[in-house]
Amino acid sequence: MSAVRFRPQPFPRKSTLSSEGECRAITVPRDKAVNWLFAAKVVSLLDIMEQFYADRFHTIGWILGYTEGFGTFSKEDAPFADSSRDIFLVRMREAKEECRRIGLRVCVVHLDEIIAQLETKKPLSRAGLVSMSKELHHSVRREMKTTLFFRLSPDTQSHFEVSDGFGKEVSGAFSSADYDIKEAGNCLALGRATACVYHAMRVLEHGLCALADKFGVSFEHKSWNDVIEPIEKAIREIKRQPDKPPDWKDEEQFYSEAAAPFMHFKNAWRNHTAHKQFKYTEAEAEAIFRHVPDFMRHLSKRLKEKKPTS
């Protein structure tokens, strides 16, 4: 199991996460988790998250249980043996590292104090050890209560943080679409249905741009409608060209099948993502997310985006 925790800061760092299909969760601090919105740049949801494996919670829980039970098998005023102190120190350092990775900063400071106290070699009784362990337990519990945890759906978590989620052939033909492919999958996994459709439509625009380049149609600063209609006209002209290729019927069919759906995408989905009154359900987003990759794979059979000239 792995998890994601919101870091409420304007320009946060981005970390990485295994793309294997573990169960994942998201954690969001209760206080001002949207400070990043005021940054002077556009960032994705993942840009403000710190990712970690949720089995760290199990590790911390085991260490806390271990430390609380460490001193229960001797008399209350019995001294703490050096060998036991060394073992306890190891566990405290492990707990500190796990808390650091999860982001429990107050607990890290608390553990630094415990470690420093143990390293002084000052006498420590069983009662003192139990008290120290309980205080640490309460620190962890209090700090974790300040964070909300969300579990990703097993049905969509496989789409999380996958840059080639539409297939390697699509990423190979339209590499500049990788950002929106990944974000579409992330939004679907995170239950952001309308945002998922928005990014999927941006992926389609890469395909439409490549199709426009194929037929010499300018795309810059134009609406989809003003691009699609000249493309369809150029496709109809294929059969009238004096130097048309021998397989012109095959080309005509392929490009007709490529151009026609764009008008549907525009009217049914793309235009709606730009208007506040329209929202998509998760079921609708999943259906679109399945359909768009199929279409982009079809385009990638004969179309590739132009690489920018340096």
C-alpha positions as CSV (number, residue, x, y, z in Angstrom):
1,M,0.0,0.0,0.0
2,S,1.3,3.5,-0.8
3,A,0.1,6.9,0.1
4,V,0.3,10.6,-0.9
5,R,0.4,13.5,1.5
6,F,-0.4,17.1,0.6
7,R,2.4,19.6,1.3
8,P,0.8,23.0,1.6
9,Q,3.6,25.1,0.1
10,P,3.7,27.3,-3.1
11,F,6.6,25.7,-4.9
12,P,6.9,22.2,-3.6
13,R,9.2,19.5,-4.8
14,K,7.9,16.5,-6.7
15,S,8.8,13.0,-5.6
16,T,8.5,9.7,-7.4
17,L,6.3,6.6,-6.8
18,S,6.5,3.0,-8.0
19,S,4.0,2.4,-10.8
20,E,3.2,-1.1,-9.6
21,G,-0.5,-1.7,-8.7
22,E,-0.3,-1.4,-4.9
23,C,-3.3,0.0,-3.0
24,R,-2.7,3.7,-2.5
25,A,-4.0,6.5,-0.3
26,I,-3.9,10.3,-0.2
27,T,-3.5,12.5,2.9
28,V,-4.4,16.1,3.0
29,P,-3.7,18.5,5.9
30,R,-6.7,20.2,7.3
31,D,-5.2,23.7,7.4
32,K,-4.8,25.8,4.3
33,A,-4.0,22.9,1.9
34,V,-4.7,25.1,-1.1
35,N,-1.9,27.7,-0.5
36,W,-0.3,26.5,-3.7
37,L,-3.2,27.9,-5.7
38,F,-1.7,31.4,-5.2
39,A,1.6,30.6,-6.7
40,A,2.5,32.5,-9.9
41,K,2.4,29.3,-12.0
42,V,0.1,26.5,-12.9
43,V,0.9,23.2,-11.0
44,S,-0.7,19.8,-11.1
45,L,-2.2,18.1,-8.2
46,L,0.8,15.7,-8.1
47,D,3.2,18.7,-7.9
48,I,1.9,19.5,-4.4
49,M,2.0,15.9,-3.1
50,E,4.7,13.9,-1.3
51,Q,4.4,10.2,-2.0
52,F,5.2,7.4,0.3
53,Y,4.4,3.7,0.9
54,A,1.5,3.4,3.4
55,D,3.1,0.3,4.9
56,R,5.2,2.8,6.8
57,F,2.2,3.3,9.1
58,H,2.5,-0.4,10.0
59,T,6.2,-0.1,10.7
60,I,5.7,2.9,13.0
61,G,2.9,1.1,14.8
62,W,5.0,-2.0,15.3
63,I,7.9,0.2,16.7
64,L,5.6,2.0,19.1
65,G,4.2,-1.3,20.3
66,Y,7.6,-2.7,20.7
67,T,9.0,0.3,22.7
68,E,6.0,0.4,25.0
69,G,6.4,-3.3,25.8
70,F,10.1,-3.1,26.1
71,G,10.2,-2.4,29.8
72,T,7.3,-4.5,31.0
73,F,9.3,-7.6,31.9
74,S,11.4,-6.2,34.7
75,K,10.8,-4.4,38.0
76,E,9.6,-0.8,37.7
77,D,12.8,0.7,39.3
78,A,15.2,-1.8,37.6
79,P,18.0,0.0,35.7
80,F,18.1,-0.1,31.9
81,A,20.9,-2.3,30.8
82,D,23.4,-1.0,28.2
83,S,22.5,-3.9,25.8
84,S,18.8,-3.0,26.0
85,R,19.6,0.7,25.6
86,D,21.5,-0.1,22.4
87,I,18.5,-2.1,21.0
88,F,16.1,0.7,22.0
89,L,18.3,3.3,20.3
90,V,18.2,1.3,17.1
91,R,14.4,1.2,17.2
92,M,14.2,4.9,17.9
93,R,16.4,5.7,14.9
94,E,14.2,3.5,12.8
95,A,11.1,5.3,14.0
96,K,12.7,8.6,13.3
97,E,13.5,7.6,9.7
98,E,9.9,6.4,9.1
99,C,8.4,9.5,10.6
100,R,10.8,11.6,8.5
101,R,9.7,9.8,5.3
102,I,6.0,10.2,6.1
103,G,6.5,13.9,7.1
104,L,5.7,13.7,10.8
105,R,8.1,16.6,11.6
106,V,7.1,17.2,15.2
107,C,7.7,13.5,15.9
108,V,11.1,13.7,14.3
109,V,12.0,16.4,16.7
110,H,10.6,14.4,19.6
111,L,12.6,11.4,18.5
112,D,15.8,13.5,18.2
113,E,15.3,14.4,21.9
114,I,14.8,10.8,22.9
115,I,17.8,9.6,21.0
116,A,20.0,12.4,22.5
117,Q,18.8,11.4,26.0
118,L,19.6,7.8,25.4
119,E,23.0,8.6,23.9
120,T,24.1,10.4,27.2
121,K,24.2,7.0,28.9
122,K,22.4,8.5,31.9
123,P,20.7,5.9,34.1
124,L,17.1,5.1,32.9
125,S,14.6,3.0,34.8
126,R,11.8,0.8,33.4
127,A,9.3,3.4,34.6
128,G,11.2,6.1,32.7
129,L,11.3,4.1,29.6
130,V,7.6,3.3,29.6
131,S,6.9,7.0,30.2
132,M,9.2,8.0,27.3
133,S,7.5,5.5,25.0
134,K,4.0,6.6,25.9
135,E,4.9,10.3,25.3
136,L,6.2,9.3,21.8
137,H,3.0,7.3,21.1
138,H,0.9,10.4,22.0
139,S,3.0,12.6,19.8
140,V,2.6,10.3,16.8
141,R,-1.2,10.1,17.4
142,R,-1.7,13.8,17.8
143,E,0.3,14.7,14.6
144,M,-1.4,12.0,12.5
145,K,-4.8,13.4,13.7
146,T,-4.0,16.6,11.9
147,T,-4.0,14.8,8.5
148,L,-6.9,13.4,6.4
149,F,-6.3,10.1,4.6
150,F,-7.9,9.1,1.3
151,R,-7.7,5.6,-0.3
152,L,-7.6,5.4,-4.1
153,S,-10.1,3.1,-5.7
154,P,-8.6,-0.3,-6.7
155,D,-10.5,0.1,-10.0
156,T,-8.5,3.2,-11.1
157,Q,-5.3,3.2,-9.1
158,S,-3.4,1.5,-11.9
159,H,-3.7,4.7,-13.9
160,F,-1.9,6.7,-11.2
161,E,1.4,8.3,-12.3
162,V,1.7,6.4,-15.6
163,S,3.2,8.6,-18.4
164,D,2.5,6.1,-21.2
165,G,-1.0,5.2,-20.0
166,F,-2.4,5.4,-23.5
167,G,0.1,2.9,-24.9
168,K,3.7,3.1,-25.9
169,E,2.7,3.6,-29.6
170,V,0.8,6.8,-28.6
171,S,3.7,8.1,-26.5
172,G,6.1,7.3,-29.3
173,A,4.1,9.2,-31.9
174,F,3.0,12.1,-29.6
175,S,5.6,12.4,-27.0
176,S,4.6,15.9,-26.0
177,A,1.2,14.5,-24.9
178,D,2.8,12.5,-22.1
179,Y,2.1,15.2,-19.5
180,D,-1.6,15.3,-20.3
181,I,-1.8,11.5,-20.6
182,K,-0.3,11.2,-17.1
183,E,-2.5,13.9,-15.7
184,A,-5.6,12.4,-17.2
185,G,-4.8,9.1,-15.5
186,N,-3.9,10.8,-12.2
187,C,-7.2,12.7,-12.2
188,L,-9.2,9.6,-12.9
189,A,-7.4,7.8,-10.1
190,L,-8.0,10.7,-7.7
191,G,-11.7,11.0,-8.6
192,R,-11.4,14.3,-10.5
193,A,-13.7,13.4,-13.3
194,T,-14.0,16.7,-15.1
195,A,-10.3,17.3,-14.9
196,C,-9.7,13.9,-16.3
197,V,-11.8,14.7,-19.4
198,Y,-10.1,18.1,-19.7
199,H,-6.6,16.5,-19.9
200,A,-7.9,13.8,-22.3
201,M,-9.2,16.5,-24.6
202,R,-5.7,18.1,-24.5
203,V,-4.3,14.8,-25.6
204,L,-6.6,14.7,-28.5
205,E,-5.4,18.1,-29.6
206,H,-2.0,16.7,-30.2
207,G,-3.6,14.2,-32.6
208,L,-5.6,16.9,-34.3
209,C,-2.5,19.1,-34.7
210,A,-0.7,16.2,-36.4
211,L,-3.6,15.6,-38.7
212,A,-3.7,19.3,-39.6
213,D,0.0,19.2,-40.4
214,K,-0.5,16.3,-42.7
215,F,-2.9,18.3,-44.9
216,G,-1.2,21.7,-44.6
217,V,-3.9,23.2,-42.4
218,S,-2.7,25.9,-39.9
219,F,-3.7,25.2,-36.3
220,E,-2.3,28.2,-34.5
221,H,-4.9,30.4,-32.7
222,K,-7.8,28.6,-34.3
223,S,-10.8,26.8,-32.9
224,W,-11.2,23.1,-33.5
225,N,-14.1,23.8,-35.9
226,D,-11.9,26.0,-38.1
227,V,-9.3,23.3,-38.3
228,I,-11.5,20.2,-38.8
229,E,-13.5,21.6,-41.7
230,P,-10.4,22.4,-43.9
231,I,-9.0,19.0,-43.0
232,E,-12.2,17.2,-44.1
233,K,-12.2,19.3,-47.3
234,A,-8.6,18.3,-48.0
235,I,-9.5,14.6,-47.5
236,R,-12.3,14.8,-50.0
237,E,-9.8,16.3,-52.5
238,I,-7.5,13.2,-52.3
239,K,-9.3,11.4,-55.1
240,R,-9.2,14.4,-57.3
241,Q,-5.4,14.9,-57.1
242,P,-3.6,14.1,-60.4
243,D,-0.6,12.6,-58.5
244,K,-2.6,10.7,-55.9
245,P,-0.8,7.6,-54.6
246,P,-1.8,4.1,-55.7
247,D,-3.3,3.4,-52.3
248,W,-5.3,6.6,-52.3
249,K,-8.6,4.8,-51.4
250,D,-6.9,3.3,-48.3
251,E,-5.6,6.8,-47.3
252,E,-8.9,8.4,-47.9
253,Q,-10.7,5.9,-45.7
254,F,-8.0,6.1,-42.9
255,Y,-8.0,9.9,-42.8
256,S,-11.8,10.2,-43.1
257,E,-12.1,7.9,-40.1
258,A,-9.5,10.0,-38.3
259,A,-11.1,13.3,-39.0
260,A,-14.8,12.5,-38.4
261,P,-14.5,11.8,-34.7
262,F,-12.9,15.1,-33.9
263,M,-16.1,17.0,-34.6
264,H,-17.9,14.6,-32.2
265,F,-15.2,15.0,-29.6
266,K,-15.5,18.8,-29.9
267,N,-19.2,19.0,-29.6
268,A,-19.7,16.2,-27.1
269,W,-16.8,16.7,-24.7
270,R,-14.2,19.3,-25.4
271,N,-16.5,22.4,-25.5
272,H,-18.2,21.3,-22.3
273,T,-14.9,21.2,-20.3
274,A,-14.5,24.9,-20.9
275,H,-17.8,25.9,-19.3
276,K,-18.6,26.0,-15.6
277,Q,-22.1,24.6,-15.9
278,F,-20.9,21.2,-17.2
279,K,-19.5,18.5,-15.0
280,Y,-18.6,14.9,-15.7
281,T,-19.3,11.9,-13.4
282,E,-16.6,9.4,-12.7
283,A,-18.4,6.8,-14.9
284,E,-18.5,9.3,-17.8
285,A,-14.8,10.1,-17.3
286,E,-13.9,6.4,-17.3
287,A,-15.8,5.9,-20.5
288,I,-14.0,8.8,-22.2
289,F,-10.7,7.7,-20.8
290,R,-11.1,4.3,-22.4
291,H,-12.3,5.8,-25.7
292,V,-9.6,8.4,-26.3
293,P,-6.6,6.0,-26.0
294,D,-8.2,3.7,-28.6
295,F,-8.6,6.6,-31.0
296,M,-5.1,7.9,-30.4
297,R,-3.6,4.5,-31.1
298,H,-5.5,4.5,-34.4
299,L,-4.0,7.9,-35.3
300,S,-0.5,6.7,-34.3
301,K,-0.5,4.1,-37.1
302,R,0.1,6.8,-39.7
303,L,0.5,10.1,-37.9
304,K,3.3,11.6,-35.8
305,E,3.7,15.0,-34.3
306,K,6.4,17.3,-35.8
307,K,9.4,17.7,-33.6
308,P,10.3,21.3,-32.8
309,T,13.2,22.6,-34.8
310,S,16.1,24.0,-32.7
